[in-house]
Amino acid sequence: MNFKEENELKVKEIEEILNAYLPEEEGYQKIIMEAMKYSLMAGGKRIRPMLMKETFDMFGGTSKIIEPFMAAQEMIHTYSLVHDDLPAMDNDEYRRGRKTTHVVYGEAVAILAGDALLNFAFETAAKAFNIEPEASLRIGKALQILSAKAGIFGMIGGQVVDVRAEGQAISKNVVDFIYELKTSALIESSMMIGAVLAGASDTEIKMIERIAKNVGIAFQIQDDILDVTGDAEVLGKPIHSDEKNEKTTYVTLIGLERAKAEVERISEEAIALLYDLNTDCDYLECLLSSLIHREK
């Protein structure tokens, strides 16, 4: 089986897990469950739960304890996209080739759907205690990582600085700070949780955090590049949005070619660190490379 076929199979398995953990669409408030499902099941690469599962497998994890965390991580990622697309933020009408949540359900329900996904993510992750109660310490540590990397010292912190920086010239240090928190934090969270739940050592978890940080930064720089060079139909979202929103990016700071070279440098460092772990990581290496060098 080649990488593409294996990847498609893994995405299908993740989507089955997501469906299994979604709430039933019932009750007076069922529109919120519908909006949650519309947002969560809109497609995509399922990068974060896949990285979580592959890291879990790499460190010898075998149980279903990882599944509620996989679903929870994708719920958190999805809520951030729902809020990003709102008129008060990026004001995007399309995501992954279809209308965004606020266009379909209205702004109020979209805001609540994002809130619901965030809250339900932690309800979902906590179900790991029922699956493997004897692993409570590891589950608790994983929950700490999940919450911290999504919060004010993680993704939300990066989002705040990013929003405040729109229309302003900012330094490379500030851009790096935004990328490390806004994009890298959830990738770090995904891989660290996989390692924690599989019983990896503290040293190994720290190494995974460094690898994931590099992957996140390279991923975001590639996103900058695709916003300039990509095709809207292939990407499933508008291009030149950074220019429209007057955002400082790696492309505006150092130019297209140097941005491409930086992606190569950072990604090579991440792969080298992965090899230093001396684990069976062939698929994970291919996955990281495919994410960093993607065309959509």
C-alpha positions in Angstrom: 0.0 0.0 0.0 1.4 3.4 -0.9 1.4 6.5 1.3 -1.7 8.1 -0.4 -3.8 5.0 -0.1 -2.7 4.5 3.5 -3.4 8.1 4.3 -6.9 7.9 2.8 -7.6 4.9 4.9 -6.4 6.6 8.1 -8.6 9.7 7.4 -11.6 7.4 6.9 -10.9 5.7 10.3 -10.6 9.1 12.0 -13.9 10.3 10.5 -15.6 7.2 11.9 -14.2 8.1 15.4 -15.4 11.7 15.0 -18.9 10.5 14.1 -18.9 8.1 17.0 -18.2 10.9 19.5 -20.6 13.6 18.1 -23.7 14.2 20.1 -27.1 13.0 18.9 -29.1 15.7 17.0 -32.1 15.9 19.3 -33.9 18.2 21.8 -34.9 21.8 21.5 -31.3 22.8 21.0 -30.6 20.3 18.2 -29.7 23.0 15.7 -26.4 23.4 17.7 -25.7 19.7 17.2 -26.4 20.1 13.5 -24.1 23.1 13.2 -21.4 21.2 15.2 -21.6 18.2 12.8 -21.7 20.5 9.8 -18.5 22.2 10.9 -16.6 19.1 12.2 -17.5 16.8 9.2 -16.6 19.4 6.5 -13.7 17.3 5.4 -10.0 18.2 5.6 -6.8 16.3 6.2 -7.5 15.4 9.8 -3.8 16.3 10.5 -4.0 16.7 14.3 -5.8 13.5 15.2 -3.6 11.6 12.7 -0.4 13.0 14.2 -1.7 12.1 17.7 -2.5 8.5 16.7 0.8 8.0 14.8 2.9 9.3 17.7 0.9 7.1 20.1 1.6 4.1 17.8 5.3 5.0 17.5 5.7 4.8 21.3 3.9 1.5 21.5 0.4 2.6 22.4 -2.3 0.0 21.6 -5.5 0.8 23.4 -8.6 2.9 22.5 -7.7 5.5 25.1 -6.3 7.7 22.3 -9.7 7.9 20.5 -11.6 10.4 22.6 -8.5 12.7 22.6 -8.3 12.4 18.8 -11.9 13.5 18.5 -11.4 16.3 21.1 -8.4 17.7 19.3 -10.3 17.9 16.0 -13.2 19.6 17.8 -10.9 22.3 19.2 -9.3 22.8 15.8 -12.7 23.0 14.2 -14.1 25.5 16.7 -11.1 27.8 16.0 -11.9 27.7 12.2 -15.6 28.4 12.8 -14.6 31.5 14.7 -11.8 32.5 12.3 -14.3 32.6 9.4 -16.7 35.0 11.2 -17.1 38.5 9.8 -15.4 39.9 12.9 -12.3 37.9 12.1 -11.4 36.8 8.5 -14.9 37.1 7.1 -14.5 34.0 4.8 -17.5 32.6 3.0 -15.9 29.3 2.0 -13.9 26.7 3.9 -12.8 23.4 2.3 -14.8 24.1 -0.8 -18.1 24.7 0.9 -20.0 27.5 2.7 -18.7 28.4 6.1 -20.8 27.8 9.2 -21.8 31.4 9.7 -23.0 31.6 6.1 -25.2 28.5 6.5 -26.5 29.0 10.1 -26.0 32.7 10.8 -23.4 34.4 13.0 -25.1 33.8 16.3 -25.4 30.0 15.8 -21.9 29.9 14.4 -20.5 31.5 17.5 -22.4 29.1 19.7 -21.3 26.1 17.6 -17.7 27.1 18.1 -18.3 27.5 21.8 -20.1 24.1 21.9 -17.3 22.3 20.1 -14.8 23.7 22.5 -16.8 22.7 25.6 -17.8 19.3 24.1 -14.1 18.6 23.3 -13.3 18.4 27.0 -16.4 16.3 27.7 -15.2 14.0 25.0 -11.5 13.8 26.1 -12.7 13.0 29.7 -14.3 9.8 28.4 -10.8 8.3 28.3 -11.1 7.8 32.1 -14.0 5.3 31.5 -11.9 3.5 28.9 -8.8 3.1 31.0 -9.2 4.3 34.6 -5.9 2.8 35.6 -4.2 5.3 33.3 -5.7 8.3 35.2 -2.3 10.1 35.7 -1.5 9.9 32.0 -5.0 11.1 31.1 -4.7 14.0 33.5 -1.4 15.0 32.0 -2.9 14.8 28.5 -5.8 17.0 29.6 -3.4 19.6 30.9 -1.6 19.7 27.6 -4.9 19.8 25.6 -6.1 22.8 27.6 -2.8 24.7 27.8 -1.9 24.5 24.2 -5.4 25.7 23.2 -5.5 28.6 25.6 -4.0 32.0 26.2 -0.5 30.6 26.3 -1.2 28.6 23.1 -3.5 28.9 20.1 -5.7 31.7 21.5 -2.7 33.7 22.6 -1.3 33.5 19.0 -4.7 34.4 17.6 -4.9 37.5 19.7 -1.5 38.8 18.6 -2.4 37.9 15.0 -5.7 39.9 15.1 -4.0 42.9 16.8 -1.3 42.9 14.2 -3.5 43.2 11.1 -2.8 46.3 9.1 0.5 46.9 10.9 4.1 46.2 10.0 5.5 43.8 12.6 8.9 42.2 13.2 9.9 38.7 12.4 10.1 38.0 16.2 6.4 38.8 16.5 5.5 36.7 13.4 7.4 33.8 14.9 5.6 34.2 18.2 2.2 34.1 16.3 3.2 31.0 14.3 4.5 29.2 17.4 1.3 29.7 19.3 -1.5 30.0 16.6 -0.4 27.1 14.5 2.3 25.0 16.3 0.5 24.8 19.6 -2.2 22.4 18.5 0.3 20.3 16.5 2.5 20.2 19.6 -0.5 19.2 21.7 -1.5 16.4 19.3 1.9 14.8 19.2 2.7 15.3 22.9 -0.7 13.7 23.9 0.0 10.7 21.7 3.4 10.3 23.4 2.0 10.9 26.9 -0.8 8.4 26.6 1.6 5.8 25.2 3.8 6.1 28.2 6.8 8.0 26.6 9.4 9.4 29.0 9.6 13.1 29.8 12.7 13.4 27.7 10.9 11.8 24.7 7.9 14.1 25.2 10.2 17.2 25.2 11.7 16.0 21.9 8.3 15.5 20.4 7.4 19.0 21.4 10.4 20.4 19.6 9.6 18.3 16.5 6.0 19.4 16.5 7.0 23.1 16.9 9.2 22.9 13.8 6.5 21.2 11.9 3.9 23.8 12.9 6.1 26.7 11.9 7.0 25.1 8.5 3.4 24.3 7.9 2.4 28.0 8.5 5.1 29.3 6.3 3.9 26.9 3.6 0.4 28.3 4.2 1.8 31.8 3.5 3.4 30.6 0.3 0.2 28.9 -0.9 -1.8 32.1 -0.2 0.4 33.7 -2.9 1.0 30.8 -5.3 -2.0 28.5 -4.7 -5.2 27.9 -6.6 -8.4 28.7 -4.8 -10.3 25.7 -6.2 -7.5 23.3 -5.1 -7.1 24.9 -1.7 -10.9 25.1 -1.1 -10.6 28.6 0.3 -9.8 32.1 -1.1 -6.2 33.1 -1.9 -4.5 36.4 -1.3 -6.4 36.7 1.9 -3.2 37.7 3.8 -2.8 40.6 1.4 -6.5 41.5 1.7 -6.2 41.6 5.5 -2.8 43.4 5.4 -1.0 40.7 7.3 2.7 40.5 7.7 3.9 37.0 6.7 7.2 35.2 5.9 6.5 36.0 2.3 6.1 39.7 2.9 9.1 39.7 5.3 11.7 37.8 3.4 10.3 37.1 0.0 8.9 34.0 -1.7 12.1 32.2 -2.5 13.7 32.7 1.0 10.4 31.6 2.6 10.5 28.4 0.6 14.1 27.8 1.7 13.1 28.4 5.3 10.4 25.7 5.0 13.1 23.2 3.8 15.5 24.1 6.6 12.9 23.8 9.4 11.4 20.6 8.0 14.8 18.9 7.6 15.6 19.8 11.3 12.2 18.2 12.4 12.9 15.0 10.5 16.4 14.8 11.9 15.1 15.1 15.4 12.5 12.4 14.7 15.3 10.0 13.7 17.1 10.8 16.9 14.3 9.1 18.8 15.3 5.7 17.3 11.7 4.5 16.8 9.8 3.0 13.9 8.5 6.2 12.3 8.5 5.7 8.5 4.8 6.6 8.1 5.1 9.5 10.5 8.1 10.9 8.6 6.2 10.7 5.3 3.2 12.3 6.9 5.2 15.2 8.3 6.9 15.7 4.9 3.5 15.7 3.1 2.1 18.3 5.4 5.0 20.6 5.1 5.4 20.4 1.4 1.7 20.2 0.5 0.1 22.1 -2.4 -3.3 22.6 -0.7 
